[in-house]
């Protein structure tokens, strides 16, 4: 058990990879470096996928890509409607980033989503999007008035909810990723042979993608609620 606690503390520890002397020695953590790697891979994949696109004679790669993007838009249209289409690119980007962050552990990197700072930043960006969507839909006066609906007496609760939503998004993502690590380490200690491989495939692949889906799905629901 002590070994598990030590490994858990090591996972929670955000190591500094290097510092930037030009900016006063700002530390750059491992989560930031891995995030840069993920962004570089996504950038290269985008270049590969969009090369050779043709309007009149689309190839197989283009058809598959357009079908996937159209399917994602239809999924979000059912939640957000036509008015929420402007927010779909952000939601898609977050889903891809969180999904790859959870999967990158398969290649020996520490997933950025194990860093509470990363999940908190994602949650903060989501809550800004949620409040901005409500502001754009209702206008400044309507947005402020919505905090006193349906009754002015619940104004403190509605204000508190603004902080509860990002906290729930942050802790849900961070807790599930960290919980998967704890379960895997327990399984490795009890049955160190073949079974951990099966569970690793579940927690590192399936569960990681599920967490990306849940994070984006809840953000979309909150955006819809803010626009209503």
C-alpha positions in Angstrom: 0.0 0.0 0.0 2.9 2.4 0.7 4.3 1.8 -2.7 0.9 2.6 -4.2 0.7 5.8 -2.2 4.2 6.8 -3.4 3.3 6.1 -7.0 0.1 8.1 -6.6 2.0 11.1 -5.2 4.5 10.8 -8.1 1.6 10.9 -10.5 0.1 14.0 -8.8 3.5 15.7 -8.8 3.8 18.2 -11.7 7.5 18.1 -12.7 9.2 21.0 -14.2 10.9 20.0 -17.5 12.8 23.3 -18.0 12.5 27.0 -17.4 12.4 30.0 -19.8 15.2 32.4 -18.7 14.1 35.1 -21.1 10.8 35.4 -19.3 12.2 35.5 -15.8 12.7 31.8 -15.3 9.1 30.7 -15.9 8.8 27.0 -15.2 7.4 24.8 -18.0 5.8 21.6 -16.6 5.6 18.2 -18.1 1.9 18.6 -18.8 2.7 21.7 -21.0 5.4 19.9 -22.9 3.2 16.9 -23.6 0.4 19.2 -24.6 2.8 20.8 -27.1 3.6 17.4 -28.5 -0.1 16.6 -28.9 -0.7 19.9 -30.6 2.2 19.3 -33.0 0.8 15.8 -33.9 -2.7 17.3 -34.4 -1.2 20.0 -36.6 0.6 17.4 -38.8 -2.5 15.3 -39.0 -4.6 18.3 -40.1 -2.0 19.0 -42.9 -2.1 15.4 -44.0 -5.9 15.2 -44.0 -6.6 18.4 -45.8 -4.1 17.9 -48.6 -5.6 17.2 -52.0 -9.2 18.1 -51.2 -11.4 18.5 -54.3 -14.9 19.9 -54.5 -15.9 18.1 -57.7 -14.1 14.8 -57.4 -13.6 14.0 -53.7 -11.4 11.0 -52.8 -12.0 8.3 -50.3 -10.0 10.1 -47.6 -12.0 13.3 -48.2 -15.4 11.5 -48.1 -14.5 9.8 -44.8 -13.4 13.1 -43.3 -16.5 15.0 -44.5 -18.7 12.2 -43.2 -17.1 12.3 -39.8 -17.3 16.1 -39.5 -20.9 16.1 -40.7 -21.8 13.4 -38.1 -20.2 15.4 -35.3 -22.2 18.6 -36.4 -25.4 16.6 -36.5 -24.7 15.3 -33.0 -24.2 18.8 -31.6 -27.1 20.2 -33.6 -29.4 17.9 -31.7 -28.1 19.4 -28.4 -27.4 23.1 -29.4 -29.6 23.6 -32.4 -28.6 25.9 -35.3 -27.8 28.8 -33.0 -25.1 26.8 -31.3 -23.2 25.9 -34.4 -20.7 28.6 -33.8 -19.4 26.7 -30.7 -19.0 23.3 -32.4 -15.4 23.9 -33.6 -14.3 24.7 -30.0 -16.2 21.6 -28.6 -14.6 19.4 -31.3 -11.1 20.8 -30.5 -11.5 20.1 -26.8 -12.8 16.6 -27.4 -9.8 15.8 -29.7 -7.3 17.3 -27.2 -8.8 15.5 -24.1 -9.1 12.2 -26.0 -5.5 12.3 -27.2 -4.3 13.5 -23.7 -5.9 10.4 -22.2 -4.5 8.1 -24.9 -1.0 9.4 -24.9 -0.2 7.4 -21.8 -0.1 4.3 -24.1 3.1 5.8 -25.6 4.9 6.3 -22.3 4.0 9.9 -21.7 2.2 11.2 -18.7 -1.3 12.3 -19.7 -1.8 16.1 -19.2 -5.3 15.4 -17.8 -3.6 13.9 -14.7 -2.5 17.5 -13.9 -5.2 19.4 -12.0 -4.0 22.6 -13.6 -4.8 21.3 -17.0 -8.3 20.1 -16.1 -9.0 23.4 -14.2 -7.9 25.4 -17.3 -10.2 23.4 -19.6 -13.1 23.8 -17.2 -12.4 27.6 -16.9 -12.5 27.9 -20.7 -15.7 26.0 -20.9 -17.4 28.1 -18.3 -16.3 31.3 -20.2 -17.8 29.8 -23.3 -21.0 29.0 -21.5 -21.5 32.5 -20.0 -20.5 34.2 -23.3 -23.1 32.1 -25.2 -25.7 33.2 -22.8 -24.6 36.9 -23.1 -24.7 36.7 -26.9 -28.1 35.1 -26.9 -29.9 37.3 -24.3 -27.9 40.5 -24.4 -26.3 42.1 -21.4 -29.6 43.0 -19.7 -31.2 39.6 -20.3 -28.0 37.8 -19.2 -28.0 39.7 -15.8 -31.7 39.2 -15.4 -31.4 35.4 -15.9 -29.5 35.2 -12.6 -32.7 36.2 -10.8 -34.9 33.6 -12.6 -37.3 32.1 -11.8 -37.4 34.0 -8.5 -35.1 36.8 -7.3 -34.6 34.9 -4.0 -32.5 32.3 -5.7 -30.0 34.9 -7.1 -27.2 33.7 -4.7 -27.7 30.1 -5.8 -27.5 31.0 -9.5 -24.4 33.0 -9.0 -22.9 30.1 -7.0 -23.8 27.8 -9.9 -21.4 29.7 -12.2 -18.5 28.5 -10.0 -20.0 25.0 -9.4 -20.2 24.1 -13.1 -16.4 24.5 -13.8 -15.6 22.8 -10.6 -17.7 19.8 -11.4 -16.3 19.6 -15.0 -12.7 19.8 -13.6 -13.0 17.3 -10.8 -15.0 14.8 -12.9 -12.3 14.7 -15.6 -9.4 14.7 -13.1 -11.0 12.2 -10.7 -11.8 9.7 -13.4 -8.4 9.8 -15.0 -6.7 9.5 -11.6 -9.1 6.9 -10.4 -8.3 4.8 -13.5 -4.6 4.9 -12.5 -5.3 3.8 -9.0 -7.4 0.9 -10.1 -4.8 -0.2 -12.6 -2.1 -0.2 -10.0 -4.2 -2.2 -7.6 -4.9 -4.8 -10.3 -1.2 -5.0 -11.2 -0.4 -5.8 -7.5 -3.1 -8.4 -7.2 -2.9 -10.1 -10.6 0.4 -9.1 -12.3 0.1 -11.3 -15.3 -2.3 -11.1 -18.3 -5.4 -9.5 -16.8 -3.8 -6.0 -16.3 -3.3 -5.8 -20.1 -7.1 -6.2 -20.7 -8.0 -3.6 -18.1 -5.3 -1.3 -19.4 -6.9 -1.4 -22.8 -10.2 -0.5 -21.2 -9.0 2.3 -18.9 -6.4 3.8 -21.3 -8.5 3.6 -24.5 -12.2 3.2 -23.9 -12.5 5.0 -20.6 -10.2 7.8 -21.8 -12.4 8.4 -24.9 -15.5 8.2 -22.7 -14.2 11.0 -20.5 -13.5 13.2 -23.5 -17.1 12.6 -24.6 -18.6 13.3 -21.2 -16.6 16.5 -20.8 -17.7 17.9 -24.1 -21.3 16.6 -23.8 -21.8 18.3 -20.5 -20.2 21.6 -21.8 -22.7 21.5 -24.7 -25.6 20.9 -22.3 -24.5 23.9 -20.2 -24.2 26.1 -23.3 -27.7 25.1 -24.3 -29.0 25.9 -20.9 -27.3 29.3 -20.9 -28.9 30.1 -24.3 -32.5 29.2 -23.2 
